[in-house]
Amino acid sequence: MRGKRTVVLSGAGASAESGIRTFRDHDGLWESHRIEDVATPQAWRSNPELVWGFYQARRRQLREVKPNHAHEALARLADEVNEMTLITQNVDDLHERGGSRQVIHMHGQLVTLRCQGSGRSEIRMEPGDFGDEFLSCSCCATPQRLRPDIVWFGETPMHMETIYRAVDACDVFVVVGSSGHVYPAADLVRIARANGAHTVLVNAEAPINIDSFDEVHIGKAGVVLPDLVEAWLSESC
């Protein structure tokens, strides 16, 4: 794999082993909230206090969790292969804290907040940034309210041109901890395979798009991925 162009897509399963709550239960609720109430632009307009509180709780949780072996294995893989693009559906910063230097967050990030006026994002992780009161930006002459820097349902994922270019050109496409339910992320494996890439899955259970993978490894990413990375790099020597 060292000389091949590799793309990795990570999903909620990669962070769940660190204690990050995946929010959505089997009944479709996110911690007793309907998705429509906390994860849409309409929800932000109609009840910003609820949405703000929901994501502030997510942001506070970042200070309680640590990267797991899956994050560390992917960082090692990136250091060893010729060209690797790491795309994540996750909004936490565990890939970065696990050693990955370049991560594409297609659904936004919790460590940043976005100005409603300018659209600019700024890192807000100081102790005073985690309360229930709304925060204001530092980019406008008249400070504007900050919103979660998250792609909500009904909004376009970030960096899609960069993502599609990488997927179109890759030789190997690896999915780690993704259920295959959320689009357009779930469709990337189909695009990669159509362009001749070898597709690999590492997931705790079979996703709904399992037929799109040439190679399947069922198990926890933190357990399975380190050994896989060792094997991939050994085969490439």
C-alpha positions in Angstrom: 0.0 0.0 0.0 3.0 2.3 0.4 3.1 3.3 -3.2 -0.6 3.5 -3.8 -2.9 6.5 -3.5 -5.1 5.8 -0.5 -8.3 7.4 0.7 -9.7 6.6 4.1 -13.3 7.6 5.2 -14.0 7.3 8.9 -17.4 7.4 10.6 -18.9 7.3 14.0 -17.6 3.8 14.8 -14.1 5.0 14.7 -14.7 7.4 17.7 -17.3 5.4 19.6 -14.6 3.3 21.2 -13.2 6.5 22.7 -16.5 7.2 24.4 -17.9 9.7 21.9 -21.6 9.2 21.9 -23.0 8.5 18.4 -26.2 10.3 19.3 -28.7 8.5 17.1 -30.5 5.6 18.9 -32.4 2.8 17.3 -35.6 4.9 17.6 -34.0 7.7 15.6 -33.6 10.1 18.5 -30.4 11.9 19.4 -30.2 11.8 23.2 -34.0 12.1 23.5 -34.2 14.8 20.8 -35.6 14.5 17.3 -33.0 15.2 14.6 -35.3 17.9 13.3 -35.1 19.7 16.6 -31.3 19.9 17.0 -29.6 19.3 13.7 -31.3 21.4 11.0 -31.1 25.1 10.0 -34.8 25.3 10.8 -34.2 24.2 14.4 -31.5 26.9 14.8 -33.9 29.5 13.7 -36.8 28.4 15.8 -35.1 27.3 19.0 -31.4 28.3 19.0 -31.2 27.9 22.7 -31.9 24.2 22.4 -29.5 23.7 19.5 -26.8 25.7 21.2 -27.1 23.7 24.4 -27.0 20.4 22.5 -23.8 21.2 20.7 -22.1 22.8 23.7 -22.6 19.5 25.6 -20.9 17.8 22.6 -18.1 20.3 22.8 -17.6 19.8 26.5 -17.4 16.1 26.0 -14.3 16.5 23.8 -12.3 17.3 27.0 -13.3 14.0 28.5 -12.2 11.6 25.7 -8.9 10.5 24.1 -8.0 9.0 20.8 -8.0 5.2 20.5 -5.9 2.7 18.6 -7.8 3.2 15.4 -6.9 6.9 15.3 -3.3 6.1 16.0 -3.2 3.4 13.4 -4.5 5.7 10.7 -1.9 8.4 11.6 0.8 5.7 11.2 -0.6 4.7 7.9 -0.6 8.3 6.6 3.1 8.6 7.7 4.1 5.5 5.7 2.1 5.5 2.5 3.0 7.6 -0.5 -0.2 9.6 -0.6 -3.2 9.4 1.8 -6.3 11.5 2.2 -8.2 11.1 5.4 -11.8 12.1 5.3 -14.0 11.9 8.3 -17.8 12.2 8.9 -17.0 12.8 12.6 -17.0 16.3 14.1 -14.6 15.5 17.0 -10.8 16.2 16.9 -9.7 12.7 17.8 -7.9 12.1 14.5 -5.8 15.2 15.0 -5.1 14.3 18.6 -4.2 10.8 17.5 -1.4 12.1 15.2 -3.1 12.8 11.9 -1.8 16.1 10.4 -4.3 16.6 7.6 -8.0 15.7 8.1 -10.9 16.7 5.9 -14.0 17.2 8.1 -16.9 16.9 5.7 -19.5 17.5 8.4 -17.7 20.3 10.2 -16.0 20.4 13.6 -16.9 20.9 17.2 -13.6 22.7 18.1 -14.6 25.6 15.8 -17.6 27.9 15.8 -18.9 29.9 12.8 -19.9 33.5 12.6 -23.4 34.0 11.4 -22.5 37.3 9.7 -19.2 36.5 7.8 -19.3 32.8 7.7 -15.8 32.6 9.1 -14.8 29.8 11.5 -12.7 30.3 14.6 -11.3 27.8 17.1 -13.1 28.4 20.4 -11.8 25.9 23.0 -10.9 28.2 25.9 -12.4 27.5 29.3 -14.9 30.3 28.9 -16.2 29.0 25.5 -18.2 26.0 26.9 -21.0 27.7 28.8 -24.7 27.8 27.9 -24.6 31.4 26.9 -24.3 32.3 23.3 -20.8 33.4 22.1 -19.9 36.2 19.7 -17.4 36.3 16.9 -14.1 38.1 16.8 -14.1 38.9 13.1 -16.9 41.5 12.7 -16.7 45.2 13.7 -20.0 44.5 15.5 -19.6 41.0 16.9 -22.2 38.6 15.6 -23.6 35.4 17.2 -21.6 32.3 16.6 -23.4 29.0 15.5 -22.1 25.5 15.7 -19.6 24.9 12.9 -21.5 21.8 11.9 -23.1 20.6 8.7 -26.8 20.1 9.6 -29.3 18.0 7.7 -30.3 20.0 4.6 -26.9 21.7 4.3 -24.2 20.8 1.8 -21.2 18.9 3.3 -17.9 20.7 3.2 -14.9 20.2 0.9 -16.8 18.0 -1.6 -14.8 19.1 -4.6 -11.5 18.1 -2.8 -13.1 14.8 -1.6 -14.4 13.8 -5.1 -11.0 14.5 -6.7 -9.3 12.3 -4.1 -11.8 9.5 -4.4 -11.8 9.6 -8.2 -8.0 9.2 -8.3 -7.4 6.7 -5.5 -6.0 3.1 -5.8 -7.3 2.0 -2.4 -10.4 3.2 -0.6 -10.8 2.3 3.1 -14.0 2.8 5.2 -13.6 2.7 9.0 -16.6 2.7 11.3 -19.3 4.0 8.9 -22.9 2.6 8.7 -23.4 3.5 5.1 -26.7 5.4 5.9 -25.6 9.0 5.4 -25.1 10.4 1.9 -23.1 11.6 0.1 -20.5 9.8 2.3 -22.1 6.4 1.8 -21.8 6.8 -2.0 -18.0 7.4 -2.1 -17.2 3.7 -2.0 -19.3 3.2 -5.1 -17.4 6.0 -6.9 -14.0 4.7 -5.9 -14.9 1.1 -7.0 -16.3 2.4 -10.3 -12.9 4.0 -10.9 -11.0 0.8 -10.2 -10.0 1.2 -6.6 -9.7 -1.7 -4.2 -12.3 -1.1 -1.5 -11.8 -2.2 2.1 -14.3 -2.1 5.1 -13.4 -2.1 8.8 -16.6 -2.0 10.8 -18.2 -3.4 13.9 -21.1 -4.8 11.9 -22.1 -5.2 8.2 -23.3 -1.9 6.8 -26.1 -1.6 4.3 -23.6 -1.0 1.5 -21.4 -4.0 2.3 -21.7 -5.3 -1.3 -19.6 -2.4 -2.5 -16.5 -3.7 -0.7 -13.9 -6.1 -2.1 -12.4 -6.8 1.4 -14.4 -6.9 4.6 -13.1 -6.9 8.2 -15.8 -7.1 10.9 -14.8 -6.0 14.4 -14.0 -3.0 16.5 -11.8 -0.6 14.6 -9.4 -0.1 17.6 -8.8 -3.8 17.7 -8.8 -4.7 14.0 -7.2 -1.7 12.3 -3.7 -1.7 14.0 -3.0 -5.2 12.8 -4.4 -4.5 9.4 -2.1 -1.5 9.0 0.9 -3.5 10.1 0.0 -6.2 7.5 -0.6 -3.6 4.7 2.7 -1.9 5.4 4.6 -5.3 5.6 3.2 -6.4 2.3 4.4 -3.2 0.7 8.0 -3.5 1.9 
